[in-house]
Amino acid sequence: MANAQLPDELRLFIQQLRAQFEGFASRGLGIGLMVAIVILLWSSWYTVQPEETAVVQRVGRLARSAGPGLHFKLPFGIETVTTVPTARVLKEEFGFRTLAAGRRTSYEKGDFSNESLMLTGDLNVIDVQWIVQYRIEDPVRYLFKVREQRETFRDIGEAVMRRVVGNRLGSDVLTVGRVAISSEVKEEMQKVLSEYDTGIRLVTVELQDVTPPDPVKPAFNEVNESRQDLERMVNQAQEQANKLIPKASGEAKQVIAEAEGYATERVNQARGEAARFTSVLAEYQRVPEVTRRRLYLEAVSAVIDKAKGVYVVDKDQRALVPWLSLDSAQTPPPLKNPKEETKP
C-alpha cells in the first residue's frame, strides 16, 4: 500500500536498484565460490625437492614423513608441511662468516672475537676459527626433540671447542695439535648431540685459522722465528753428524781391518820363517857340510842378484882380472896393471 502511494519514478528506481543488488549478490557468491575452490586446490598439494624430506603435521600432531616428489594433504591448514634438507651437507662457521656462495670467496666484516678468542691450558689467549659440517639424518627428531636447533648446535660446538683448547698448550694448538683437536671436538660434539637426540650426524670438524690475538702477533712471530732457527740449526747439526759419524766409523773399521791383516801377515811370515829355520836346522844337524855349503851358495846368489858387477881379486896376481859383468848389454873395459902405470 505504501508502494502504491509512491510516485512512479521512485518506484521504478527502487525496482532497478533491487535488480542490480540481486545480480551483484549472485556474482559475488560465484566469485567467492571460485576463490574457495582455488584455495582448496592450492592447499591440497605440496612438492618436496630431491634433497629434502617433508614432515607433515595434522593439527599440530605428527602425521607422517614424505620423500621427494608431489604429494597431497588436507587443505585449509588442517595439515601443515615442514621440509628439512636431509640430503645436503650443512655447515656452521665459528669466528668468521663467509658471504654469498658461488662467487669468489669473501668474508663478512665484523667482530666475531666473542666466538673465537679462547684461553689455552698454559693461560695464553689465541684466536681459533673453525667450521663444522653436518647432516640431518632424522628430520622428526631434529624438529621436535630440541628447540632452536641452530642456536643449540652452535652453543654445543663452541662449548666443546673451548673445553678441548683449554686442556692443551697454546703451542700445540698453534702447531702440531690441530688434527688431534679436530678429531676430539668431533667426537665430543657427536656424543652430546646424540644425548640430546637432535637427529644430527657430524661430517667433519676443521680448524681454519689459528693465530694469536693481533696485539701479540709481532712477539709471537719473533718466537716462531727463533724456534724455526733452532730447529734449522738442530737439523743441520744432525745432518752433519749423520754424514761424519758413518765416515769416521768406516775409516776406523778400515784401519782396524788393515791392522788385523798386517798382524796376520806378520804372524804367518814369522811362523813360516820359524818353520823354515827349524827345517834348515834339522838338515844342518843331519849333514852339516852340505847344508853349510848350500846356505853359502844361496847367500852368494842372493847378493849377486842385486849386484851390477863383480870383481875377482887375487893377491898373488899382478894384474886385476876384468870384472864380470852381469848385464849382457855392457862390455867391461880392459884394466891396466897398476905397477906399470907407476913406472917412469
C-alpha positions as a Python dict, from the first residue, in 0.01 Angstrom:
ca = {
    (1, 'M'): (0, 0, 0),
    (2, 'A'): (293, 219, 74),
    (3, 'N'): (434, 136, -268),
    (4, 'A'): (108, 235, -429),
    (5, 'Q'): (134, 579, -275),
    (6, 'L'): (492, 633, -408),
    (7, 'P'): (544, 814, -729),
    (8, 'D'): (602, 609, -1040),
    (9, 'E'): (958, 736, -1088),
    (10, 'L'): (1064, 647, -735),
    (11, 'R'): (906, 305, -761),
    (12, 'L'): (1089, 241, -1086),
    (13, 'F'): (1420, 345, -928),
    (14, 'I'): (1370, 109, -634),
    (15, 'Q'): (1297, -181, -867),
    (16, 'Q'): (1613, -115, -1069),
    (17, 'L'): (1822, -91, -753),
    (18, 'R'): (1682, -420, -624),
    (19, 'A'): (1759, -593, -955),
    (20, 'Q'): (2118, -466, -952),
    (21, 'F'): (2166, -581, -593),
    (22, 'E'): (2036, -930, -668),
    (23, 'G'): (2276, -957, -969),
    (24, 'F'): (2574, -837, -761),
    (25, 'A'): (2495, -1089, -484),
    (26, 'S'): (2482, -1373, -733),
    (27, 'R'): (2811, -1268, -892),
    (28, 'G'): (2978, -1227, -551),
    (29, 'L'): (2866, -1569, -448),
    (30, 'G'): (3016, -1717, -764),
    (31, 'I'): (3348, -1533, -713),
    (32, 'G'): (3366, -1646, -351),
    (33, 'L'): (3297, -2000, -457),
    (34, 'M'): (3577, -1986, -715),
    (35, 'V'): (3820, -1840, -459),
    (36, 'A'): (3730, -2117, -215),
    (37, 'I'): (3792, -2379, -484),
    (38, 'V'): (4132, -2225, -571),
    (39, 'I'): (4236, -2218, -204),
    (40, 'L'): (4118, -2575, -165),
    (41, 'L'): (4322, -2693, -461),
    (42, 'W'): (4628, -2482, -371),
    (43, 'S'): (4638, -2606, -11),
    (44, 'S'): (4581, -2970, -103),
    (45, 'W'): (4923, -3049, -255),
    (46, 'Y'): (5292, -2980, -195),
    (47, 'T'): (5624, -3056, -363),
    (48, 'V'): (5938, -3197, -194),
    (49, 'Q'): (6276, -3133, -358),
    (50, 'P'): (6523, -3422, -419),
    (51, 'E'): (6750, -3321, -130),
    (52, 'E'): (6468, -3269, 120),
    (53, 'T'): (6235, -3472, 342),
    (54, 'A'): (5889, -3343, 432),
    (55, 'V'): (5734, -3377, 780),
    (56, 'V'): (5354, -3349, 780),
    (57, 'Q'): (5163, -3234, 1092),
    (58, 'R'): (4787, -3270, 1131),
    (59, 'V'): (4650, -3003, 1362),
    (60, 'G'): (4999, -2982, 1520),
    (61, 'R'): (5041, -3355, 1569),
    (62, 'L'): (5298, -3554, 1373),
    (63, 'A'): (5122, -3744, 1094),
    (64, 'R'): (5384, -3879, 854),
    (65, 'S'): (5703, -3813, 657),
    (66, 'A'): (5730, -3786, 279),
    (67, 'G'): (6016, -3815, 36),
    (68, 'P'): (6090, -3614, -279),
    (69, 'G'): (5806, -3562, -529),
    (70, 'L'): (5446, -3434, -549),
    (71, 'H'): (5217, -3516, -255),
    (72, 'F'): (4867, -3428, -131),
    (73, 'K'): (4748, -3316, 213),
    (74, 'L'): (4435, -3197, 387),
    (75, 'P'): (4362, -2834, 291),
    (76, 'F'): (4288, -2515, 481),
    (77, 'G'): (4577, -2562, 725),
    (78, 'I'): (4449, -2887, 868),
    (79, 'E'): (4780, -3044, 768),
    (80, 'T'): (5099, -2838, 756),
    (81, 'V'): (5426, -2938, 590),
    (82, 'T'): (5783, -2860, 702),
    (83, 'T'): (6072, -2955, 470),
    (84, 'V'): (6416, -3045, 608),
    (85, 'P'): (6734, -3069, 389),
    (86, 'T'): (6834, -3423, 487),
    (87, 'A'): (7050, -3498, 179),
    (88, 'R'): (7254, -3179, 194),
    (89, 'V'): (7576, -3119, 388),
    (90, 'L'): (7521, -2813, 606),
    (91, 'K'): (7787, -2609, 781),
    (92, 'E'): (7829, -2368, 1066),
    (93, 'E'): (8115, -2119, 1081),
    (94, 'F'): (8268, -2005, 1407),
    (95, 'G'): (8483, -1692, 1436),
    (96, 'F'): (8410, -1573, 1080),
    (97, 'R'): (8133, -1560, 821),
    (98, 'T'): (8152, -1636, 450),
    (99, 'L'): (7948, -1421, 213),
    (100, 'A'): (7734, -1550, -75),
    (101, 'A'): (7842, -1886, -211),
    (102, 'G'): (7919, -1948, -578),
    (103, 'R'): (8142, -1644, -609),
    (104, 'R'): (8497, -1562, -519),
    (105, 'T'): (8543, -1641, -153),
    (106, 'S'): (8493, -1332, 59),
    (107, 'Y'): (8428, -1287, 428),
    (108, 'E'): (8187, -1073, 616),
    (109, 'K'): (8343, -784, 801),
    (110, 'G'): (8265, -788, 1167),
    (111, 'D'): (8392, -867, 1512),
    (112, 'F'): (8343, -1234, 1599),
    (113, 'S'): (8603, -1242, 1875),
    (114, 'N'): (8337, -1349, 2126),
    (115, 'E'): (8333, -1683, 1945),
    (116, 'S'): (8698, -1726, 1851),
    (117, 'L'): (8905, -1595, 2145),
    (118, 'M'): (8991, -1883, 2380),
    (119, 'L'): (9214, -1950, 2678),
    (120, 'T'): (9462, -2237, 2650),
    (121, 'G'): (9590, -2465, 2921),
    (122, 'D'): (9906, -2255, 2973),
    (123, 'L'): (9694, -1936, 3014),
    (124, 'N'): (9758, -1800, 2665),
    (125, 'V'): (9485, -1636, 2458),
    (126, 'I'): (9454, -1749, 2095),
    (127, 'D'): (9210, -1683, 1812),
    (128, 'V'): (9055, -2007, 1681),
    (129, 'Q'): (8834, -2015, 1371),
    (130, 'W'): (8670, -2341, 1265),
    (131, 'I'): (8397, -2499, 1053),
    (132, 'V'): (8157, -2780, 1145),
    (133, 'Q'): (7987, -2973, 862),
    (134, 'Y'): (7688, -3193, 941),
    (135, 'R'): (7381, -3369, 803),
    (136, 'I'): (7028, -3403, 940),
    (137, 'E'): (6974, -3778, 942),
    (138, 'D'): (6642, -3781, 1131),
    (139, 'P'): (6411, -3485, 1047),
    (140, 'V'): (6148, -3582, 1308),
    (141, 'R'): (6393, -3572, 1597),
    (142, 'Y'): (6555, -3260, 1454),
    (143, 'L'): (6222, -3072, 1451),
    (144, 'F'): (6055, -3194, 1770),
    (145, 'K'): (6324, -3302, 2019),
    (146, 'V'): (6514, -2973, 2054),
    (147, 'R'): (6400, -2613, 2027),
    (148, 'E'): (6610, -2357, 1844),
    (149, 'Q'): (6816, -2623, 1673),
    (150, 'R'): (7075, -2393, 1513),
    (151, 'E'): (7144, -2196, 1832),
    (152, 'T'): (7171, -2519, 2032),
    (153, 'F'): (7410, -2666, 1776),
    (154, 'R'): (7634, -2358, 1782),
    (155, 'D'): (7637, -2347, 2162),
    (156, 'I'): (7743, -2712, 2177),
    (157, 'G'): (8020, -2659, 1921),
    (158, 'E'): (8160, -2355, 2097),
    (159, 'A'): (8147, -2515, 2443),
    (160, 'V'): (8325, -2832, 2326),
    (161, 'M'): (8593, -2639, 2136),
    (162, 'R'): (8667, -2417, 2437),
    (163, 'R'): (8700, -2720, 2664),
    (164, 'V'): (8933, -2906, 2427),
    (165, 'V'): (9152, -2599, 2363),
    (166, 'G'): (9160, -2522, 2737),
    (167, 'N'): (9311, -2864, 2805),
    (168, 'R'): (9606, -2812, 2568),
    (169, 'L'): (9914, -2593, 2548),
    (170, 'G'): (9897, -2290, 2323),
    (171, 'S'): (10197, -2405, 2120),
    (172, 'D'): (10026, -2738, 2048),
    (173, 'V'): (9706, -2568, 1934),
    (174, 'L'): (9902, -2338, 1703),
    (175, 'T'): (10126, -2606, 1553),
    (176, 'V'): (10109, -2984, 1575),
    (177, 'G'): (9785, -3041, 1767),
    (178, 'R'): (9531, -2915, 1514),
    (179, 'V'): (9435, -3253, 1369),
    (180, 'A'): (9401, -3410, 1713),
    (181, 'I'): (9187, -3117, 1831),
    (182, 'S'): (8954, -3152, 1530),
    (183, 'S'): (8909, -3524, 1592),
    (184, 'E'): (8847, -3478, 1963),
    (185, 'V'): (8596, -3194, 1908),
    (186, 'K'): (8406, -3402, 1652),
    (187, 'E'): (8386, -3698, 1887),
    (188, 'E'): (8274, -3488, 2185),
    (189, 'M'): (8016, -3292, 1983),
    (190, 'Q'): (7863, -3606, 1834),
    (191, 'K'): (7833, -3755, 2181),
    (192, 'V'): (7646, -3451, 2312),
    (193, 'L'): (7423, -3427, 2002),
    (194, 'S'): (7330, -3793, 2037),
    (195, 'E'): (7248, -3749, 2405),
    (196, 'Y'): (7023, -3453, 2317),
    (197, 'D'): (6854, -3668, 2049),
    (198, 'T'): (6894, -3396, 1785),
    (199, 'G'): (6899, -3623, 1481),
    (200, 'I'): (7223, -3461, 1356),
    (201, 'R'): (7525, -3654, 1228),
    (202, 'L'): (7857, -3470, 1204),
    (203, 'V'): (8060, -3498, 886),
    (204, 'T'): (8380, -3315, 976),
    (205, 'V'): (8529, -3051, 1203),
    (206, 'E'): (8810, -2841, 1053),
    (207, 'L'): (9023, -2571, 1210),
    (208, 'Q'): (9050, -2290, 957),
    (209, 'D'): (9282, -2031, 1111),
    (210, 'V'): (9454, -2046, 1448),
    (211, 'T'): (9651, -1734, 1535),
    (212, 'P'): (9744, -1531, 1839),
    (213, 'P'): (9548, -1209, 1903),
    (214, 'D'): (9651, -907, 1698),
    (215, 'P'): (9827, -717, 1985),
    (216, 'V'): (10073, -1003, 2046),
    (217, 'K'): (10130, -1118, 1688),
    (218, 'P'): (10473, -943, 1648),
    (219, 'A'): (10611, -1106, 1963),
    (220, 'F'): (10463, -1439, 1863),
    (221, 'N'): (10621, -1415, 1518),
    (222, 'E'): (10960, -1348, 1675),
    (223, 'V'): (10922, -1652, 1898),
    (224, 'N'): (10826, -1864, 1597),
    (225, 'E'): (11126, -1739, 1401),
    (226, 'S'): (11355, -1826, 1691),
    (227, 'R'): (11205, -2173, 1713),
    (228, 'Q'): (11243, -2221, 1340),
    (229, 'D'): (11608, -2111, 1358),
    (230, 'L'): (11664, -2353, 1645),
    (231, 'E'): (11506, -2639, 1451),
    (232, 'R'): (11707, -2547, 1142),
    (233, 'M'): (12036, -2546, 1335),
    (234, 'V'): (11949, -2875, 1505),
    (235, 'N'): (11865, -3028, 1168),
    (236, 'Q'): (12192, -2902, 1017),
    (237, 'A'): (12390, -3040, 1310),
    (238, 'Q'): (12209, -3370, 1284),
    (239, 'E'): (12278, -3380, 911),
    (240, 'Q'): (12647, -3311, 970),
    (241, 'A'): (12660, -3576, 1241),
    (242, 'N'): (12488, -3826, 1014),
    (243, 'K'): (12748, -3751, 748),
    (244, 'L'): (13067, -3751, 959),
    (245, 'I'): (12996, -4028, 1209),
    (246, 'P'): (12944, -4303, 947),
    (247, 'K'): (13251, -4179, 757),
    (248, 'A'): (13470, -4185, 1069),
    (249, 'S'): (13326, -4522, 1166),
    (250, 'G'): (13407, -4659, 820),
    (251, 'E'): (13762, -4523, 830),
    (252, 'A'): (13814, -4669, 1178),
    (253, 'K'): (13689, -5006, 1061),
    (254, 'Q'): (13920, -4985, 758),
    (255, 'V'): (14224, -4907, 975),
    (256, 'I'): (14133, -5188, 1215),
    (257, 'A'): (14092, -5429, 923),
    (258, 'E'): (14427, -5325, 774),
    (259, 'A'): (14599, -5364, 1111),
    (260, 'E'): (14445, -5705, 1161),
    (261, 'G'): (14551, -5806, 810),
    (262, 'Y'): (14906, -5678, 870),
    (263, 'A'): (14920, -5861, 1204),
    (264, 'T'): (14801, -6182, 1041),
    (265, 'E'): (15056, -6140, 762),
    (266, 'R'): (15344, -6079, 1004),
    (267, 'V'): (15244, -6369, 1225),
    (268, 'N'): (15217, -6604, 928),
    (269, 'Q'): (15550, -6477, 792),
    (270, 'A'): (15719, -6528, 1129),
    (271, 'R'): (15570, -6872, 1159),
    (272, 'G'): (15693, -6957, 808),
    (273, 'E'): (16045, -6830, 882),
    (274, 'A'): (16047, -7021, 1209),
    (275, 'A'): (15935, -7338, 1032),
    (276, 'R'): (16199, -7283, 761),
    (277, 'F'): (16471, -7227, 1023),
    (278, 'T'): (16363, -7541, 1204),
    (279, 'S'): (16380, -7745, 885),
    (280, 'V'): (16721, -7598, 794),
    (281, 'L'): (16849, -7671, 1145),
    (282, 'A'): (16735, -8029, 1115),
    (283, 'E'): (16917, -8067, 782),
    (284, 'Y'): (17226, -7897, 924),
    (285, 'Q'): (17236, -8136, 1215),
    (286, 'R'): (17198, -8426, 978),
    (287, 'V'): (17457, -8320, 709),
    (288, 'P'): (17634, -8007, 829),
    (289, 'E'): (17888, -7971, 546),
    (290, 'V'): (17638, -7997, 268),
    (291, 'T'): (17396, -7771, 442),
    (292, 'R'): (17668, -7512, 517),
    (293, 'R'): (17774, -7507, 152),
    (294, 'R'): (17414, -7482, 31),
    (295, 'L'): (17345, -7191, 263),
    (296, 'Y'): (17661, -7018, 145),
    (297, 'L'): (17567, -7059, -219),
    (298, 'E'): (17216, -6933, -155),
    (299, 'A'): (17353, -6624, 22),
    (300, 'V'): (17603, -6554, -257),
    (301, 'S'): (17334, -6587, -527),
    (302, 'A'): (17111, -6351, -336),
    (303, 'V'): (17392, -6094, -321),
    (304, 'I'): (17491, -6143, -687),
    (305, 'D'): (17131, -6095, -797),
    (306, 'K'): (17142, -5743, -653),
    (307, 'A'): (17494, -5655, -782),
    (308, 'K'): (17562, -5491, -1122),
    (309, 'G'): (17918, -5618, -1149),
    (310, 'V'): (18171, -5849, -979),
    (311, 'Y'): (18550, -5801, -941),
    (312, 'V'): (18768, -6107, -886),
    (313, 'V'): (19079, -6009, -688),
    (314, 'D'): (19382, -6236, -631),
    (315, 'K'): (19658, -6115, -401),
    (316, 'D'): (19929, -6310, -588),
    (317, 'Q'): (19836, -6180, -930),
    (318, 'R'): (19985, -5860, -1055),
    (319, 'A'): (19709, -5752, -1289),
    (320, 'L'): (19343, -5728, -1194),
    (321, 'V'): (19106, -5971, -1359),
    (322, 'P'): (18839, -5779, -1553),
    (323, 'W'): (18514, -5761, -1360),
    (324, 'L'): (18243, -5995, -1459),
    (325, 'S'): (17951, -5800, -1597),
    (326, 'L'): (17622, -5949, -1508),
    (327, 'D'): (17448, -5725, -1761),
    (328, 'S'): (17491, -5861, -2115),
    (329, 'A'): (17444, -5514, -2263),
    (330, 'Q'): (17762, -5380, -2101),
    (331, 'T'): (18119, -5465, -2210),
    (332, 'P'): (18387, -5443, -1941),
    (333, 'P'): (18684, -5213, -2022),
    (334, 'P'): (19034, -5359, -2015),
    (335, 'L'): (19219, -5299, -1692),
    (336, 'K'): (19584, -5197, -1674),
    (337, 'N'): (19843, -5319, -1431),
    (338, 'P'): (19884, -5063, -1154),
    (339, 'K'): (20258, -5132, -1130),
    (340, 'E'): (20312, -5049, -1497),
    (341, 'E'): (20124, -4719, -1455),
    (342, 'T'): (20365, -4619, -1176),
    (343, 'K'): (20683, -4676, -1384),
    (344, 'P'): (20866, -4359, -1515),
}
